[in-house]
Amino acid sequence: MLDLHRSGAVLMIQGTASDVGKSVIVTALCRIFLQDGYSVAPFKSQNMALNSYVTVDGREIGHAQGIQAEASGLLATTDMNPILIKPTGEMHSQIVVHGKPHSHLSAVKYREDFLPYAKPLVMEALGHLRDSYDIVVMEGAGSPAEINLKHRDIVNMNLAEWADAPVVLVGDIDRGGVFAFLVGTLELLEPSERKRVKGFIINKFRGDISLLKPGLDWLEQRTGIPVLGVLPFVPDLDIEAEDSVVLDSYSSAVHKDKDIDIAVIRYPRISNFTDFDIVAAEPDVSLRYVTKSSDLGNPDVIILPGTKDTIGDLAFVREQGIDTAIQKQLKQNSHTSLVGICGGYQMLGEELLDPEAVESAGPRFAQGLSYLPLVTTFHSGKTTRRVEGLTIEDISLPLYPSDGEIPVSGYEIHAGDTEITTGSSNCSRYNNGQLMHLFKIREEDNKNEYRHEGVVTLDGRVFGTYIHGLFHNDAWRRAWLNGMRTNKGLAPLNGTFTSETRKEAAFNRLAEHVRNHLDMDQIYRIISI
């Protein structure tokens, strides 16, 4: 074990490009180090992501660092990701510092006005982790060879130098040109930076490793740096991803052998799409992502997910004709239900007001889809909190769980307040706007008191909620799916798995895979253990 009287060891995982597998490899190493008896924590100084994670103290970090903390057996903290960038448009982003909104800046303003002062913030967070854990596994972003960005870098080689961290460089062979990526990246580094690179990992390999061996030998001879491992491609890791680019691998086609068809609308600024991974894992569910009206088909459920730009993505829904396709589907098929989560919940209402330009460069107003009598007003404050509570016990509606009070938990991340507009004359598509609440959520300051959250129409066909992670509640998820099964004349299913056991199995399976193909003895030597 380490001498705990000195700061913890550090190892930095950098990549030749985005989406080469850095986050997954960090997750695997965190679990391996934990299995080997070390206390370990993940760290990413600056993360750009719309898929975020709420810590137990109600702060927001990158989703990948939250998952990596879970793989490390820890509760996530903002020290693990002190700066989070959430794009709100083509050229602007919300800057989140230690889990709280800091400012809205253009890319130029972020680099000129914010980054010069970021080093102390980043190093303080990393120092806290190194003082508390045996090993800190640091993750870079994009590529360390972005020449135009290097002089104000706080997430790749500058950070490695500040922390005196050895670097392992990851390349993705599946996209092609991995040797050019690795050698080219080294060539663009300064001599002092190249010295920090202690090993290569080649990720996502398919095929016979013997055919790759001549290339590996050449790479080691050419660079003098060892290849620490070649990780075979694994199609179903069951590890929640951070970047919505992974959704490109989802087909919009229906799996005919599944009983329940669920279509999630994929708009440009979709966020927290990992809400639905657990649903896709159910044996009776075909879950797909839809970007155009012609692909909607005849689903049992249509989900409007979270978004970082509710009004902008609502415009996308209309531009693509998806709003009309949804309306037609609900009218023609009585078995179809419509669900809105967070930003999708806001879209289901009648009006969306952004007078303070919270999610855009200027004030905006939009008419909602008018399925629920709601008005949402965006404001500069942001709600980020963990929640827990129960379903409303007297709900007994078609297409909605009616198994009494079911415990639920999750988290909220939203910038708007949503109010029910009683007596609405505009919202008449279902039940003349009549609603029931979905959940009673325990108040943070008094666990014996509850507030109502979420609404559902009286026929159970349309509901909305701010709760992310709702589908990870095993009893609620299965009751919800069984409501649809009953409506279709199918027998209910018992619970098939729990989200917690599935997640732990995925961490352990990933760790075993990486351990089997990575030279861990060499990794320990690199970090001087």
Backbone torsions as a table, in degrees:
resi	resn	phi	psi	omega
1	MET	NA	161.8	-179.7
2	LEU	-71.2	155.1	167.9
3	ASP	-75.3	108.5	-173.8
4	LEU	-76.7	1.3	176.5
5	HIS	-83.6	-3.3	174.2
6	ARG	-121.1	167.4	-178.7
7	SER	-62.5	150.2	-178.8
8	GLY	-62.6	155.2	177.4
9	ALA	-69.0	155.1	177.7
10	VAL	-128.0	147.1	172.9
11	LEU	-138.6	130.7	-178.4
12	MET	-111.8	129.3	176.4
13	ILE	-103.4	114.0	175.7
14	GLN	-114.9	164.9	-177.4
15	GLY	-130.5	160.4	177.2
16	THR	-76.2	-13.2	-179.7
17	ALA	-168.1	175.2	173.1
18	SER	-69.4	153.6	173.9
19	ASP	60.3	34.2	173.7
20	VAL	-93.2	-6.3	177.3
21	GLY	111.0	17.2	-179.2
22	LYS	-58.5	-48.9	-175.3
23	SER	-61.3	-41.5	-179.5
24	VAL	-67.4	-40.2	179.8
25	ILE	-67.2	-39.7	175.1
26	VAL	-60.8	-43.9	178.1
27	THR	-57.9	-45.6	179.9
28	ALA	-62.9	-44.8	-179.3
29	LEU	-64.8	-38.6	177.2
30	CYS	-58.9	-44.8	179.8
31	ARG	-69.3	-39.0	178.7
32	ILE	-62.5	-47.8	179.2
33	PHE	-61.1	-39.3	177.2
34	LEU	-62.6	-45.3	178.8
35	GLN	-61.1	-31.0	-177.8
36	ASP	-85.9	5.3	172.0
37	GLY	96.9	10.8	-179.9
38	TYR	-102.6	148.1	168.8
39	SER	-83.2	133.2	-170.8
40	VAL	-142.0	147.3	177.8
41	ALA	-138.9	147.2	175.1
42	PRO	-88.5	159.8	177.2
43	PHE	-152.4	130.3	169.8
44	LYS	-137.5	114.1	-170.8
45	SER	-63.5	-41.0	-176.6
46	GLN	-140.1	125.6	-178.1
47	ASN	-127.7	135.4	173.5
48	MET	-108.6	112.6	-175.9
49	ALA	-162.2	146.0	172.3
50	LEU	-95.0	-14.2	179.4
51	ASN	-93.1	102.3	-172.9
52	SER	-112.6	174.8	-171.0
53	TYR	-136.7	137.2	-179.8
54	VAL	-103.0	126.0	179.3
55	THR	-76.4	169.7	-176.7
56	VAL	-64.4	-23.4	178.2
57	ASP	-94.4	17.6	172.4
58	GLY	76.7	33.9	177.5
59	ARG	-118.4	160.8	-169.0
60	GLU	-110.9	128.8	175.9
61	ILE	-134.3	174.2	175.7
62	GLY	-62.2	141.4	-176.6
63	HIS	-60.9	-37.7	-178.1
64	ALA	-60.5	-40.3	-179.5
65	GLN	-69.9	-32.3	174.1
66	GLY	-63.2	-44.0	178.6
67	ILE	-66.7	-40.4	178.0
68	GLN	-63.4	-36.5	176.1
69	ALA	-63.2	-42.3	178.2
70	GLU	-62.4	-39.8	177.0
71	ALA	-64.0	-27.1	178.8
72	SER	-85.3	-1.6	-177.8
73	GLY	74.8	27.5	-174.7
74	LEU	-120.4	159.2	163.6
75	LEU	-84.2	130.2	-176.4
76	ALA	-67.6	147.2	174.0
77	THR	-131.3	165.1	-179.4
78	THR	-71.3	-16.4	173.8
79	ASP	-60.5	-25.4	-178.5
80	MET	-75.2	-19.6	176.2
81	ASN	-154.9	79.0	-173.8
82	PRO	-68.4	-24.0	-179.9
83	ILE	-126.0	121.7	177.7
84	LEU	-120.8	128.6	178.6
85	ILE	-108.3	123.0	-179.3
86	LYS	-117.8	102.8	-179.1
87	PRO	-59.5	133.5	178.0
88	THR	-113.1	-9.8	179.2
89	GLY	-166.2	-172.3	-176.7
90	GLU	-62.4	-33.7	-172.5
91	MET	-126.6	2.0	-176.4
92	HIS	-127.1	152.8	178.9
93	SER	-144.4	153.1	169.2
94	GLN	-85.7	130.2	179.0
95	ILE	-100.8	120.1	-179.4
96	VAL	-108.1	121.4	-178.1
97	VAL	-115.8	123.3	-175.4
98	HIS	46.0	45.6	169.4
99	GLY	84.3	0.2	-179.2
100	LYS	-126.0	143.7	178.8
101	PRO	-57.4	132.4	-178.5
102	HIS	-107.7	-47.5	-176.6
103	SER	-169.6	166.2	168.9
104	HIS	-110.6	122.5	-174.1
105	LEU	-135.6	149.4	168.4
106	SER	-73.3	166.5	178.6
107	ALA	-60.4	-39.1	-179.7
108	VAL	-66.4	-45.9	-179.1
109	LYS	-65.5	-36.3	177.8
110	TYR	-60.6	-46.3	-178.0
111	ARG	-70.5	-37.7	-175.2
112	GLU	-83.5	-39.3	-171.4
113	ASP	-100.8	-26.8	-174.3
114	PHE	-103.3	-49.4	-172.7
115	LEU	-58.5	-36.4	-179.3
116	PRO	-59.5	-19.8	-177.1
117	TYR	-108.5	8.8	-172.2
118	ALA	-85.8	-23.5	-174.4
119	LYS	-55.8	-49.8	-179.6
120	PRO	-59.5	-38.1	178.7
121	LEU	-61.5	-46.7	-178.1
122	VAL	-66.8	-45.4	-175.7
123	MET	-70.9	-30.9	176.1
124	GLU	-65.0	-43.9	179.2
125	ALA	-63.3	-44.9	178.6
126	LEU	-63.5	-38.6	178.6
127	GLY	-61.7	-39.9	177.2
128	HIS	-58.7	-43.5	-179.0
129	LEU	-67.7	-42.2	-178.5
130	ARG	-66.8	-29.2	177.0
131	ASP	-74.7	-18.3	-172.1
132	SER	-107.6	-19.0	-172.6
133	TYR	-131.8	153.4	179.4
134	ASP	-64.8	-41.7	-175.2
135	ILE	-135.4	136.5	171.0
136	VAL	-116.9	122.3	178.4
137	VAL	-98.3	112.4	-175.7
138	MET	-94.0	141.9	179.0
139	GLU	-116.6	130.1	173.7
140	GLY	-80.8	-174.8	179.8
141	ALA	-135.8	137.2	178.8
142	GLY	58.4	-126.2	-179.6
143	SER	-125.2	143.6	176.1
144	PRO	-75.4	-4.1	-175.1
145	ALA	-104.3	21.9	175.2
146	GLU	-78.0	95.2	-170.9
147	ILE	-58.9	-38.8	-177.0
148	ASN	-70.6	-14.2	-176.0
149	LEU	-110.3	-10.2	-167.4
150	LYS	-65.7	-31.7	-171.7
151	HIS	-69.3	-18.2	176.0
152	ARG	-123.5	27.8	-179.7
153	ASP	-67.2	132.5	173.8
154	ILE	-125.4	11.6	-172.1
155	VAL	-131.6	-8.9	179.4
156	ASN	-122.7	-112.7	-170.1
157	MET	-70.7	-35.0	174.8
158	ASN	-58.9	-44.2	179.5
159	LEU	-64.3	-41.4	177.9
160	ALA	-59.2	-38.9	179.2
161	GLU	-69.0	-45.4	179.2
162	TRP	-57.8	-40.1	-176.2
163	ALA	-90.0	-4.2	-175.0
164	ASP	52.7	50.6	-174.4
165	ALA	-101.9	134.9	169.2
166	PRO	-69.7	149.6	-174.9
167	VAL	-119.1	136.0	168.8
168	VAL	-111.8	128.3	-175.3
169	LEU	-101.2	127.1	-176.3
170	VAL	-105.6	132.5	173.9
171	GLY	-122.3	147.8	-177.9
172	ASP	-103.4	107.7	-178.6
173	ILE	-76.2	-19.8	-177.1
174	ASP	-66.2	-30.5	-179.6
175	ARG	-84.5	-7.3	177.7
176	GLY	90.0	153.3	175.5
177	GLY	71.8	30.0	-172.6
178	VAL	-64.6	-36.1	-179.6
179	PHE	-68.5	-38.7	176.6
180	ALA	-65.4	-39.6	178.1
181	PHE	-61.6	-47.5	-176.2
182	LEU	-68.3	-49.9	-178.7
183	VAL	-67.8	-41.0	179.1
184	GLY	-62.7	-39.1	177.2
185	THR	-62.1	-46.1	178.4
186	LEU	-59.7	-41.6	-177.6
187	GLU	-63.1	-29.3	-177.9
188	LEU	-88.7	-3.2	177.4
189	LEU	-88.4	153.5	172.9
190	GLU	-70.4	154.3	-179.3
191	PRO	-51.9	-41.1	-180.0
192	SER	-66.7	-31.1	179.0
193	GLU	-74.0	-40.8	179.4
194	ARG	-60.5	-34.2	-180.0
195	LYS	-64.4	-23.3	-179.5
196	ARG	-76.4	-21.6	-177.4
197	VAL	-77.7	111.5	-173.7
198	LYS	-104.1	-6.7	179.9
199	GLY	-176.5	160.8	176.2
200	PHE	-112.7	147.5	165.9
201	ILE	-124.1	127.8	175.1
202	ILE	-101.5	121.6	-171.1
203	ASN	-109.3	155.9	172.3
204	LYS	63.7	43.5	-179.8
205	PHE	-81.9	137.4	174.1
206	ARG	-122.9	131.1	174.3
207	GLY	121.0	-163.0	-176.4
208	ASP	-88.4	119.2	-176.4
209	ILE	-61.9	-26.1	-179.7
210	SER	-64.0	-28.9	178.9
211	LEU	-73.2	-20.6	179.9
212	LEU	-90.1	-17.9	-171.8
213	LYS	-55.6	-43.8	178.7
214	PRO	-59.2	-37.1	178.2
215	GLY	-67.6	-38.3	178.4
216	LEU	-65.0	-42.9	178.8
217	ASP	-61.6	-44.5	179.0
218	TRP	-60.8	-42.6	-178.0
219	LEU	-61.9	-44.8	-179.6
220	GLU	-66.8	-39.6	178.3
221	GLN	-68.2	-38.8	-177.2
222	ARG	-68.4	-36.0	-172.5
223	THR	-109.3	-21.9	-173.5
224	GLY	74.1	14.5	-177.8
225	ILE	-115.5	131.8	-176.3
226	PRO	-75.1	149.0	169.1
227	VAL	-86.4	115.1	-175.2
228	LEU	-80.4	-18.2	179.1
229	GLY	173.6	155.8	172.6
230	VAL	-119.5	114.8	-175.4
231	LEU	-94.3	116.6	177.6
232	PRO	-62.0	149.1	178.2
233	PHE	-65.4	133.7	176.3
234	VAL	-123.4	114.4	-172.7
235	PRO	-72.1	-31.8	-173.9
236	ASP	-125.2	79.6	-179.4
237	LEU	-76.8	-25.4	-176.1
238	ASP	62.4	25.5	173.8
239	ILE	-102.4	127.5	-176.6
240	GLU	-62.1	128.9	-179.0
241	ALA	-87.8	162.0	-179.4
242	GLU	-102.4	-37.7	-173.0
243	ASP	-95.5	131.2	-178.0
244	SER	-66.7	-5.2	175.5
245	VAL	-59.2	-25.7	179.4
246	VAL	-64.6	-21.3	179.9
247	LEU	-68.4	-15.6	176.9
248	ASP	-61.4	-24.2	-178.5
249	SER	-81.4	-10.9	178.2
250	TYR	-82.4	134.5	175.9
251	SER	-85.9	150.3	174.5
252	SER	-87.1	-2.4	-179.0
253	ALA	-79.6	151.7	-179.7
254	VAL	-83.3	137.6	171.3
255	HIS	-82.2	108.7	-172.4
256	LYS	-64.7	-21.1	-176.7
257	ASP	-87.0	3.9	-179.7
258	LYS	-102.1	148.9	-176.7
259	ASP	-79.9	-30.9	-173.7
260	ILE	-123.0	127.1	-179.4
261	ASP	-106.2	120.3	-179.7
262	ILE	-119.8	125.3	179.2
263	ALA	-110.2	121.1	177.0
264	VAL	-102.3	128.3	179.3
265	ILE	-77.4	122.7	-179.3
266	ARG	-101.1	97.6	176.3
267	TYR	-94.8	170.9	-171.5
268	PRO	-58.8	-36.1	-175.9
269	ARG	-107.3	33.1	179.5
270	ILE	-55.7	138.3	178.6
271	SER	-132.7	156.7	177.1
272	ASN	50.6	41.6	178.4
273	PHE	-66.1	-15.4	178.2
274	THR	-68.3	-7.3	171.9
275	ASP	-52.4	-29.1	-167.7
276	PHE	-107.1	-2.5	178.0
277	ASP	-57.6	-40.6	-176.5
278	ILE	-68.2	-31.3	177.2
279	VAL	-70.3	-41.7	179.5
280	ALA	-61.9	-24.1	-179.2
281	ALA	-78.9	-13.1	179.8
282	GLU	-67.3	138.1	-173.0
283	PRO	-67.2	-20.5	-177.8
284	ASP	-101.7	10.3	-173.3
285	VAL	-115.5	133.0	166.0
286	SER	-105.5	111.0	-179.7
287	LEU	-111.9	129.9	-176.6
288	ARG	-138.9	159.9	-179.7
289	TYR	-110.6	133.2	-171.7
290	VAL	-120.5	132.0	178.7
291	THR	-116.8	-7.7	178.9
292	LYS	-142.5	154.0	-172.1
293	SER	-62.7	-32.4	-177.0
294	SER	-67.1	-17.4	-179.9
295	ASP	-94.6	-2.0	-174.7
296	LEU	-64.1	-43.5	178.1
297	GLY	69.5	-141.9	-174.2
298	ASN	-127.2	64.1	-173.4
299	PRO	-77.5	159.8	172.3
300	ASP	-77.6	-32.6	-179.4
301	VAL	-136.6	137.0	170.2
302	ILE	-114.7	126.0	-178.4
303	ILE	-114.3	127.3	168.1
304	LEU	-96.8	109.0	-173.2
305	PRO	-84.1	-171.8	177.1
306	GLY	-70.4	162.0	-180.0
307	THR	-154.5	151.4	174.4
308	LYS	-88.4	-7.7	-179.5
309	ASP	-140.7	81.0	-172.2
310	THR	-60.3	-49.4	-177.3
311	ILE	-68.3	-40.1	178.3
312	GLY	-64.5	-42.2	179.8
313	ASP	-74.4	-27.4	172.8
314	LEU	-64.2	-39.4	175.3
315	ALA	-61.1	-40.0	176.8
316	PHE	-61.0	-43.7	178.8
317	VAL	-57.2	-40.0	179.9
318	ARG	-74.5	-41.4	-179.4
319	GLU	-61.0	-35.1	-178.8
320	GLN	-85.1	-2.5	-178.3
321	GLY	73.4	14.3	-178.4
322	ILE	-69.7	-34.2	178.7
323	ASP	-60.3	-43.1	179.2
324	THR	-67.5	-39.1	179.3
325	ALA	-65.5	-38.3	177.2
326	ILE	-64.1	-46.9	-179.4
327	GLN	-59.8	-42.4	179.4
328	LYS	-64.9	-41.9	-178.8
329	GLN	-64.2	-43.5	-179.7
330	LEU	-66.6	-33.4	-178.7
331	LYS	-73.5	-37.0	-173.6
332	GLN	-90.5	-20.2	-173.9
333	ASN	-128.7	107.6	-175.4
334	SER	-70.1	-14.6	-179.9
335	HIS	-84.6	-10.2	-175.0
336	THR	-85.2	135.3	175.3
337	SER	-120.1	159.7	-176.1
338	LEU	-124.3	129.3	-175.5
339	VAL	-126.2	135.1	174.7
340	GLY	-121.2	129.1	177.7
341	ILE	-113.6	123.6	176.5
342	CYS	55.4	-109.5	178.8
343	GLY	-58.1	-35.8	175.7
344	GLY	-64.6	-36.1	174.2
345	TYR	-60.5	-44.7	179.1
346	GLN	-62.6	-39.2	179.1
347	MET	-62.2	-30.5	-177.0
348	LEU	-69.3	-14.5	-178.6
349	GLY	-80.9	-168.1	-175.4
350	GLU	-93.2	-36.3	-176.0
351	GLU	-140.5	146.5	172.9
352	LEU	-128.9	123.5	-174.5
353	LEU	-120.0	127.1	178.2
354	ASP	-128.4	67.7	-175.6
355	PRO	-68.8	-24.3	-178.1
356	GLU	-95.3	8.0	-179.4
357	ALA	54.6	47.2	-178.3
358	VAL	-67.9	-39.1	-175.5
359	GLU	-112.1	17.9	-176.8
360	SER	-158.5	178.0	-179.3
361	ALA	-78.8	-14.7	179.7
362	GLY	-151.1	165.1	179.7
363	PRO	-57.7	144.7	-179.7
364	ARG	-141.8	157.3	174.6
365	PHE	-139.9	144.0	176.8
366	ALA	-147.8	146.2	169.7
367	GLN	-80.2	134.9	178.3
368	GLY	-79.5	-173.9	179.8
369	LEU	-78.9	-10.4	172.4
370	SER	60.8	41.2	170.4
371	TYR	-93.3	-20.5	179.2
372	LEU	-132.8	142.5	-178.9
373	PRO	-79.0	76.5	-174.5
374	LEU	-132.4	149.5	170.4
375	VAL	-127.9	130.2	179.2
376	THR	-112.4	129.4	175.8
377	THR	-118.0	123.8	178.2
378	PHE	-84.1	146.3	179.7
379	HIS	-143.7	166.7	-172.3
380	SER	-69.6	-26.9	174.9
381	GLY	-71.6	158.6	-177.1
382	LYS	-133.3	133.2	177.2
383	THR	-89.9	118.9	172.8
384	THR	-135.1	113.7	-177.1
385	ARG	-161.2	150.8	168.7
386	ARG	-80.7	144.8	180.0
387	VAL	-134.2	153.8	172.9
388	GLU	-150.3	151.0	-178.8
389	GLY	179.5	-148.2	-174.6
390	LEU	-140.1	155.7	169.0
391	THR	-70.9	154.4	176.3
392	ILE	-67.1	126.0	-167.9
393	GLU	-68.9	-27.1	-174.0
394	ASP	-96.2	11.6	175.0
395	ILE	-73.1	127.3	174.4
396	SER	-144.3	81.5	-173.6
397	LEU	-123.4	151.0	172.1
398	PRO	-61.4	149.0	175.7
399	LEU	61.9	22.1	176.9
400	TYR	-147.7	142.2	-176.8
401	PRO	-54.8	134.7	178.9
402	SER	-131.8	38.5	-177.5
403	ASP	-94.8	34.2	-178.5
404	GLY	76.9	-158.7	-179.9
405	GLU	-75.1	115.1	178.8
406	ILE	-108.9	125.6	177.8
407	PRO	-62.7	138.9	176.2
408	VAL	-137.1	151.4	174.5
409	SER	-148.3	163.8	-179.9
410	GLY	172.2	-149.1	-179.7
411	TYR	-152.2	155.3	178.0
412	GLU	-115.7	138.6	171.0
413	ILE	-141.1	102.5	179.0
414	HIS	-158.4	153.7	-177.9
415	ALA	-104.5	0.2	-176.9
416	GLY	-115.9	156.0	170.5
417	ASP	-107.8	133.0	-176.7
418	THR	-114.5	128.9	-178.8
419	GLU	-122.6	144.6	175.6
420	ILE	-79.7	131.8	178.0
421	THR	-100.9	94.7	-176.6
422	THR	-66.4	144.2	177.5
423	GLY	72.3	23.5	-177.3
424	SER	-64.2	138.7	176.5
425	SER	-99.1	-12.8	-176.5
426	ASN	-88.9	-29.7	-174.9
427	CYS	-94.5	89.7	-172.6
428	SER	-126.9	14.8	-177.1
429	ARG	-71.5	-31.7	-178.9
430	TYR	-138.9	128.0	170.3
431	ASN	54.8	25.3	-179.0
432	ASN	51.9	34.3	176.3
433	GLY	79.9	5.8	-179.9
434	GLN	-76.2	139.1	-171.8
435	LEU	-134.1	164.8	164.5
436	MET	-129.0	151.5	174.1
437	HIS	-75.5	154.6	-178.8
438	LEU	-92.0	-48.7	-169.4
439	PHE	-131.1	155.8	165.8
440	LYS	-115.8	117.8	-172.2
441	ILE	-104.3	132.9	-180.0
442	ARG	-65.0	134.2	176.4
443	GLU	-67.5	143.7	-176.4
444	GLU	-64.5	-37.3	-175.6
445	ASP	-92.8	-7.1	178.1
446	ASN	-152.6	98.7	-173.9
447	LYS	-67.6	-9.4	177.9
448	ASN	-89.9	-4.9	178.1
449	GLU	-112.5	152.1	-175.3
450	TYR	-128.1	154.4	168.0
451	ARG	-121.6	151.8	178.4
452	HIS	-81.0	147.3	-179.7
453	GLU	-144.7	139.1	176.8
454	GLY	74.4	156.9	179.6
455	VAL	-139.4	155.9	177.4
456	VAL	-140.7	142.1	175.8
457	THR	-71.7	159.6	-171.8
458	LEU	-68.0	-17.5	174.4
459	ASP	-91.6	0.7	177.5
460	GLY	74.7	5.4	-172.8
461	ARG	-86.2	-22.0	-179.1
462	VAL	-129.7	124.0	173.4
463	PHE	-143.7	155.4	179.9
464	GLY	-142.1	150.9	-178.5
465	THR	-155.2	155.8	173.5
466	TYR	-88.9	-3.1	-171.3
467	ILE	-82.4	110.2	167.6
468	HIS	-78.5	152.1	-179.0
469	GLY	80.0	6.2	-179.0
470	LEU	-57.4	-41.7	-175.1
471	PHE	-73.7	-10.0	175.2
472	HIS	-79.8	-4.7	173.7
473	ASN	-81.5	107.5	-167.2
474	ASP	-61.6	-46.3	-178.7
475	ALA	-65.8	-42.3	-179.8
476	TRP	-65.2	-44.8	-178.1
477	ARG	-59.6	-45.8	-177.8
478	ARG	-69.9	-37.1	177.1
479	ALA	-63.0	-40.6	178.5
480	TRP	-63.6	-47.3	178.5
481	LEU	-64.9	-37.7	179.3
482	ASN	-68.1	-29.7	173.8
483	GLY	-60.4	-40.1	177.3
484	MET	-70.2	-38.9	178.8
485	ARG	-61.2	-45.4	-180.0
486	THR	-61.5	-41.2	-179.7
487	ASN	-64.0	-26.9	179.5
488	LYS	-94.1	4.5	179.8
489	GLY	80.0	21.3	179.4
490	LEU	-103.9	149.0	178.9
491	ALA	-70.5	142.3	176.6
492	PRO	-63.8	155.9	174.9
493	LEU	-109.1	147.4	171.0
494	ASN	-74.4	163.3	176.9
495	GLY	-55.7	131.5	-174.3
496	THR	-96.2	-26.0	179.0
497	PHE	-165.7	169.5	172.8
498	THR	-111.7	149.3	-178.1
499	SER	-64.1	-34.0	-177.7
500	GLU	-70.1	-47.0	179.9
501	THR	-66.4	-35.5	177.8
502	ARG	-64.6	-42.4	-179.7
503	LYS	-65.6	-45.9	180.0
504	GLU	-63.6	-39.8	177.7
505	ALA	-63.3	-37.8	179.7
506	ALA	-67.0	-42.1	177.1
507	PHE	-59.9	-46.1	-177.2
508	ASN	-69.0	-36.7	177.9
509	ARG	-66.1	-41.6	177.3
510	LEU	-63.5	-45.1	-179.8
511	ALA	-60.9	-42.7	179.5
512	GLU	-63.8	-41.3	179.7
513	HIS	-61.2	-47.9	-177.9
514	VAL	-69.3	-41.9	179.9
515	ARG	-60.2	-37.5	-178.1
516	ASN	-69.7	-19.4	-174.2
517	HIS	-123.3	5.8	-179.5
518	LEU	-121.6	142.0	178.9
519	ASP	-79.5	87.4	-176.0
520	MET	-69.5	-30.3	175.9
521	ASP	-59.6	-42.3	178.8
522	GLN	-67.5	-37.6	176.7
523	ILE	-59.5	-44.9	-179.9
524	TYR	-65.1	-35.6	176.5
525	ARG	-66.8	-37.1	179.8
526	ILE	-61.7	-37.8	-179.9
527	ILE	-96.5	14.2	173.0
528	SER	62.9	37.6	171.7
529	ILE	-115.0	NA	NA
